[in-house]
Amino acid sequence: MLATLSGPSFLLAGQESTQALGVQGARWLLDWLVTFSGTTWQQRWDASGAARWGSEWSTPVRRWLLARGIECEPVMMLDCGLAGLFSADVVRPGLEFLLSQRRTAFWREWAGPCRDRRGFARLQAGTDAAMWDSMQGRTARWYITALILVKGGGISKITVGDCVQLRIAERIVCTPGNSRHGFYMVLRDIGCFPADSPPSLHWVTRRKGQASVEDMVDRYRVANPAVRAVFIDYLSERQPALDYSTIEDLARTLVGHFWADLEKHHPGIDSFRLDREMATAWKRRLQTRPVRRRQPDGSFAEIQVPRVQYINLLTAVRAFYLDLASWSAADPARWAYWVAPCPITPAETSSKKLERRRKARMDQRTRERLPMLPTLVRIAEQRASDAKTFVAAALAAAPGGRFSAGGQVYVRSKPWTRAGANDIPIVYDEAGRRIKLRELENRAFWAWASVEVLRHTGVRIEELLEISHHSITQYTLPSTGEIIPLLQIAPSKSDEERVLVVGPELADVLSAIVCRVRGTDGRVPLVPFYDIAERVWSEPAPLLFQWNNGAQVRPVSAGMIRTALTELLEATGVKDAAGAPLYFQPHDLRRIFTTEAIMNGMPPHIAQLLLGHKDINTTMGYKAIYPQEAIEGHRGFIARRRALRPGEEYRTPTDAEWDEFLGHFERRKLALGDCGRAYGTSCQHEHSCVRCPVLRVDPAQRHRLAEIRDNLTVRIAEAQQAGWVGEADGLAVSLAAAEDKLSQIDARIARAGTVCLSLPSFPDIAARSAVIPVRPD
């Protein structure tokens, strides 16, 4: 065995010293293992109990060597020897033992390649050079080495199940990290797994998918099997008409908040028939919920706070009782036994007061945050710019060197501790605190992008995260040929798809996002997305909200957006009326968007379409009512009332006022005719008389109106040729009005002409006398 470890198969370029250390360490380890019982080296290793020592496994070996007068310094000699024995398949360790080791460089650089040279050469050829040398790349190679040492064989023999088993062992030994998923992505990219393998370990380790109705009920450990069967049957009947999140919430309400609480306080209960005392006690317990709050001394205490969803929970339980009574008429053998009087009256489920209180809280929340929106936008843009400058300064500094950013001095990490494949380093401040610059810059950028997209679109957080590159479309106006950019919002809560117009500000933000996430090939990478509400994975799509953590490309999560917004608001230092920090939730920007849109003149039914609401009352509920708005409306009403009935309308007018009243008709004489505006009123059409409906054109001025029409035609042609679409549309309105005025004049002229009705005239019917002249003879 020692000859094998000394041979060329364990000799790698640059690892000569590691091989020498491994041979000597293996000699000592084999001498130590001989002292244990067993017929194979594996049996002797198991009998030694070294695996139970974890990272301190070399302690008993060093004691044994020291007792024989052998100084084992450094300890790395024993580590290299054990790595050589594992690589030569003399002994196979367990995953938990390998993952507990602290020094892993010689494992991935020597033991792994010696075990499967071709596999590691193929791995390096299929991996990006920056990724191979990064911290994520080194971690991936260490995990791959651990798998082949434990499972035997080479890299090509690793399966998806082996990767899942490694993640399970990792949770036992140490805290798992998202960056450690990179080894699976590397193996999948070089074709180790079948084509139908999951695109990420999240599919099979962290995301469990949808639970069955039985699993939902069994979470609360219902003691009575018959009652458990009733809940399963009831939820199964309701499931086809409900989405997953709703059926899960219904199971939590009926089984968790209702029946599990009753079984806890009334053991042995087996019927839904509750007496008055039981029902009253349950309702009293349901009204509050426990919350852990930090005390002034730093400790935590559990207090009871009112439950906001109390009415909704009562409504769900009442619906359960009524459904059983209704279904028993159609299927009595199945449901009739469980029918019982409902312990909840209709008055207890009235939500009018609850809705008014919720509306008041929402309005107050919006009124507090709307004035702070410009500050939030400014700080978000500033932090994103500062983070970008911070990264540029860190990249310009030498490894291990000092640099300045934002008025502070930092130290760049050494090359072997850089944070990711994009070469963004880890830095340390003057106090020695570690700063993950890549994550800091990532959160700053997505905080700015989220604020901008949410405030310009009013979309929900789940809709924001599902926006893809395919969502950006365009529409060509058939009349003018103008191209309008559009943003398509995928169906989410209301299952209604909608399209939003992309303004210039939103277009700049989307362009910045696309430029950030676009790969080296010019395409947006395809990433799978997990719907938290429905517990399902979507097909890989070019999502705009994605980021590269060095090991893999992952979609931005809602938790990351909320964390980024919290950091952003802590930087602003804004306070609410009570002096507490004023925090924004993503849905607050949706309410602010609705309030600003309706206050600035957008019709509520258009806002309803943009927000994707099924009921316009929901849209109006999002719109906050301001005291200033009510005050201005009231003042306008008073002014209109005074204008209609002035207090001095019954006094005798003066001669000057009477002359002014009589002369106003002449002063309303215009170039084209007469103006029909009321006396004392201002022109509401900005003196655009051709468009004004109260202009009565004088037929004698028809030639002037015809000249205006011809001039408008020429100007429209010029505007269309120059591409002035807005001016051309405005002139077209004036041209249509001029044509209408000409038609009115022609109709009046035609009506004013003489029409012969073929009736006898007066000379034909009236008597008359005539004088006959006398002719001279």
Secondary structure as the mmCIF struct_conf table of DSSP 4:
data_model
#
loop_
_struct_conf.conf_type_id
_struct_conf.id
_struct_conf.beg_label_comp_id
_struct_conf.beg_label_asym_id
_struct_conf.beg_label_seq_id
_struct_conf.end_label_comp_id
_struct_conf.end_label_asym_id
_struct_conf.end_label_seq_id
HELX_RH_AL_P HELX_RH_AL_P1 LEU A 2 SER A 6
BEND BEND1 GLY A 7 GLY A 7
HELX_RH_3T_P HELX_RH_3T_P1 PRO A 8 PHE A 10
TURN_TY1_P TURN_TY1_P1 ALA A 13 GLY A 14
HELX_RH_AL_P HELX_RH_AL_P2 GLU A 16 LEU A 33
TURN_TY1_P TURN_TY1_P2 VAL A 34 THR A 35
BEND BEND2 PHE A 36 PHE A 36
BEND BEND3 THR A 39 THR A 40
HELX_RH_AL_P HELX_RH_AL_P3 TRP A 41 SER A 48
TURN_TY1_P TURN_TY1_P3 GLY A 49 GLY A 49
HELX_RH_3T_P HELX_RH_3T_P2 ALA A 50 GLU A 56
TURN_TY1_P TURN_TY1_P4 TRP A 57 TRP A 57
HELX_RH_AL_P HELX_RH_AL_P4 SER A 58 ALA A 67
TURN_TY1_P TURN_TY1_P5 ARG A 68 GLY A 69
BEND BEND4 PRO A 74 PRO A 74
TURN_TY1_P TURN_TY1_P6 VAL A 75 VAL A 75
HELX_RH_AL_P HELX_RH_AL_P5 MET A 76 SER A 87
TURN_TY1_P TURN_TY1_P7 ALA A 88 ASP A 89
BEND BEND5 VAL A 90 VAL A 91
HELX_RH_AL_P HELX_RH_AL_P6 LEU A 95 LEU A 99
TURN_TY1_P TURN_TY1_P8 SER A 100 SER A 100
BEND BEND6 ARG A 102 ARG A 102
HELX_RH_AL_P HELX_RH_AL_P7 ALA A 105 PHE A 106
HELX_RH_PI_P HELX_RH_PI_P1 TRP A 107 ALA A 111
HELX_RH_AL_P HELX_RH_AL_P8 GLY A 112 ARG A 115
HELX_RH_AL_P HELX_RH_AL_P9 ARG A 117 ALA A 125
TURN_TY1_P TURN_TY1_P9 GLY A 126 GLY A 126
BEND BEND7 THR A 127 THR A 127
HELX_RH_AL_P HELX_RH_AL_P10 ALA A 129 ASP A 133
BEND BEND8 SER A 134 SER A 134
HELX_RH_AL_P HELX_RH_AL_P11 MET A 135 LYS A 151
BEND BEND9 GLY A 153 GLY A 153
HELX_RH_3T_P HELX_RH_3T_P3 ILE A 155 LYS A 157
HELX_RH_AL_P HELX_RH_AL_P12 VAL A 160 VAL A 173
BEND BEND10 CYS A 174 CYS A 174
HELX_RH_3T_P HELX_RH_3T_P4 ASN A 178 HIS A 181
HELX_RH_AL_P HELX_RH_AL_P13 GLY A 182 ASP A 189
TURN_TY1_P TURN_TY1_P10 ILE A 190 GLY A 191
BEND BEND11 PHE A 193 PHE A 193
TURN_TY1_P TURN_TY1_P11 ALA A 195 ASP A 196
BEND BEND12 SER A 197 SER A 197
BEND BEND13 PRO A 199 SER A 200
HELX_RH_3T_P HELX_RH_3T_P5 LEU A 201 TRP A 203
TURN_TY1_P TURN_TY1_P12 VAL A 204 ARG A 206
HELX_LH_PP_P HELX_LH_PP_P1 GLN A 210 SER A 212
HELX_RH_AL_P HELX_RH_AL_P14 VAL A 213 ASP A 218
TURN_TY1_P TURN_TY1_P13 ARG A 219 TYR A 220
BEND BEND14 ALA A 223 ALA A 223
HELX_RH_AL_P HELX_RH_AL_P15 PRO A 225 ARG A 238
HELX_RH_3T_P HELX_RH_3T_P6 GLN A 239 ALA A 241
BEND BEND15 LEU A 242 LEU A 242
HELX_RH_AL_P HELX_RH_AL_P16 TYR A 244 ALA A 251
HELX_RH_PI_P HELX_RH_PI_P2 ARG A 252 ALA A 260
HELX_RH_AL_P HELX_RH_AL_P17 ASP A 261 HIS A 265
BEND BEND16 HIS A 266 HIS A 266
TURN_TY1_P TURN_TY1_P14 PRO A 267 GLY A 268
BEND BEND17 PHE A 272 PHE A 272
HELX_RH_AL_P HELX_RH_AL_P18 ARG A 276 LEU A 286
TURN_TY1_P TURN_TY1_P15 GLN A 287 GLN A 287
STRN STRN1 THR A 288 ARG A 294
TURN_TY1_P TURN_TY1_P16 PRO A 296 ASP A 297
BEND BEND18 GLY A 298 GLY A 298
STRN STRN2 PHE A 300 PRO A 306
TURN_TY1_P TURN_TY1_P17 VAL A 308 GLN A 309
HELX_RH_AL_P HELX_RH_AL_P19 TYR A 310 ALA A 330
HELX_RH_AL_P HELX_RH_AL_P20 PRO A 332 TRP A 335
HELX_RH_3T_P HELX_RH_3T_P7 ALA A 336 TRP A 338
BEND BEND19 PRO A 343 ILE A 344
HELX_RH_3T_P HELX_RH_3T_P8 PRO A 346 THR A 349
HELX_RH_AL_P HELX_RH_AL_P21 LYS A 352 ARG A 369
HELX_RH_3T_P HELX_RH_3T_P9 LEU A 370 MET A 372
HELX_RH_AL_P HELX_RH_AL_P22 LEU A 373 ALA A 396
BEND BEND20 ALA A 397 ALA A 397
HELX_LH_PP_P HELX_LH_PP_P2 ALA A 398 ALA A 398
TURN_TY1_P TURN_TY1_P18 PRO A 399 GLY A 400
STRN STRN3 ARG A 402 ALA A 405
TURN_TY1_P TURN_TY1_P19 GLY A 406 GLY A 407
STRN STRN4 GLN A 408 ARG A 412
HELX_LH_PP_P HELX_LH_PP_P3 SER A 413 LYS A 414
HELX_RH_3T_P HELX_RH_3T_P10 PRO A 415 THR A 417
BEND BEND21 GLY A 420 GLY A 420
TURN_TY1_P TURN_TY1_P20 ALA A 421 ASN A 422
HELX_LH_PP_P HELX_LH_PP_P4 ILE A 424 PRO A 425
STRN STRN5 ILE A 426 TYR A 428
TURN_TY1_P TURN_TY1_P21 GLU A 430 ALA A 431
STRN STRN6 ARG A 434 LYS A 436
HELX_RH_AL_P HELX_RH_AL_P23 LEU A 437 THR A 457
HELX_RH_AL_P HELX_RH_AL_P24 ILE A 461 LEU A 465
TURN_TY1_P TURN_TY1_P22 GLU A 466 GLU A 466
STRN STRN7 SER A 468 SER A 468
HELX_RH_3T_P HELX_RH_3T_P11 HIS A 469 SER A 471
STRN STRN8 ILE A 472 THR A 476
TURN_TY1_P TURN_TY1_P23 PRO A 478 THR A 480
STRN STRN9 ILE A 483 ILE A 489
HELX_LH_PP_P HELX_LH_PP_P5 ALA A 490 PRO A 491
BEND BEND22 LYS A 493 SER A 494
STRN STRN10 ARG A 498 VAL A 501
HELX_RH_AL_P HELX_RH_AL_P25 PRO A 504 VAL A 517
TURN_TY1_P TURN_TY1_P24 THR A 520 ASP A 521
BEND BEND23 GLY A 522 ARG A 523
HELX_LH_PP_P HELX_LH_PP_P6 VAL A 524 LEU A 526
STRN STRN11 VAL A 527 VAL A 527
STRN STRN12 TYR A 530 ASP A 531
TURN_TY1_P TURN_TY1_P25 ILE A 532 ARG A 535
STRN STRN13 VAL A 536 TRP A 537
HELX_LH_PP_P HELX_LH_PP_P7 SER A 538 PRO A 540
STRN STRN14 ALA A 541 ALA A 541
STRN STRN15 LEU A 543 LEU A 543
BEND BEND24 LEU A 544 PHE A 545
STRN STRN16 GLN A 546 ASN A 548
BEND BEND25 GLY A 550 ALA A 551
STRN STRN17 VAL A 553 PRO A 555
HELX_LH_PP_P HELX_LH_PP_P8 VAL A 556 SER A 557
HELX_RH_AL_P HELX_RH_AL_P26 ALA A 558 THR A 572
TURN_TY1_P TURN_TY1_P26 GLY A 573 GLY A 573
STRN STRN18 LYS A 575 LYS A 575
TURN_TY1_P TURN_TY1_P27 ALA A 577 ALA A 578
BEND BEND26 GLY A 579 ALA A 580
STRN STRN19 PRO A 581 PRO A 581
HELX_RH_AL_P HELX_RH_AL_P27 PRO A 586 MET A 599
TURN_TY1_P TURN_TY1_P28 ASN A 600 GLY A 601
HELX_RH_AL_P HELX_RH_AL_P28 PRO A 604 LEU A 611
TURN_TY1_P TURN_TY1_P29 GLY A 612 GLY A 612
BEND BEND27 LYS A 614 ASP A 615
HELX_RH_AL_P HELX_RH_AL_P29 ILE A 616 TYR A 622
BEND BEND28 LYS A 623 LYS A 623
HELX_LH_PP_P HELX_LH_PP_P9 ALA A 624 TYR A 626
HELX_RH_AL_P HELX_RH_AL_P30 PRO A 627 LEU A 644
BEND BEND29 ARG A 645 ARG A 645
TURN_TY1_P TURN_TY1_P30 GLY A 647 TYR A 650
BEND BEND30 ARG A 651 ARG A 651
HELX_LH_PP_P HELX_LH_PP_P10 THR A 652 THR A 654
HELX_RH_AL_P HELX_RH_AL_P31 ASP A 655 ARG A 667
TURN_TY1_P TURN_TY1_P31 ARG A 668 ARG A 668
STRN STRN20 LYS A 669 LYS A 669
BEND BEND31 ALA A 671 LEU A 672
STRN STRN21 GLY A 673 CYS A 675
HELX_LH_PP_P HELX_LH_PP_P11 ARG A 677 ALA A 678
TURN_TY1_P TURN_TY1_P32 TYR A 679 GLY A 680
TURN_TY1_P TURN_TY1_P33 GLN A 684 HIS A 687
TURN_TY1_P TURN_TY1_P34 CYS A 689 ARG A 691
TURN_TY1_P TURN_TY1_P35 PRO A 693 VAL A 694
STRN STRN22 LEU A 695 VAL A 697
HELX_RH_3T_P HELX_RH_3T_P12 PRO A 699 GLN A 701
HELX_RH_AL_P HELX_RH_AL_P32 ARG A 702 ALA A 722
TURN_TY1_P TURN_TY1_P36 GLY A 723 GLY A 723
HELX_RH_AL_P HELX_RH_AL_P33 VAL A 725 ALA A 752
BEND BEND32 GLY A 753 GLY A 753
HELX_RH_AL_P HELX_RH_AL_P34 PHE A 762 ILE A 765
BEND BEND33 ALA A 766 ALA A 766
HELX_LH_PP_P HELX_LH_PP_P12 VAL A 771 PRO A 776
#
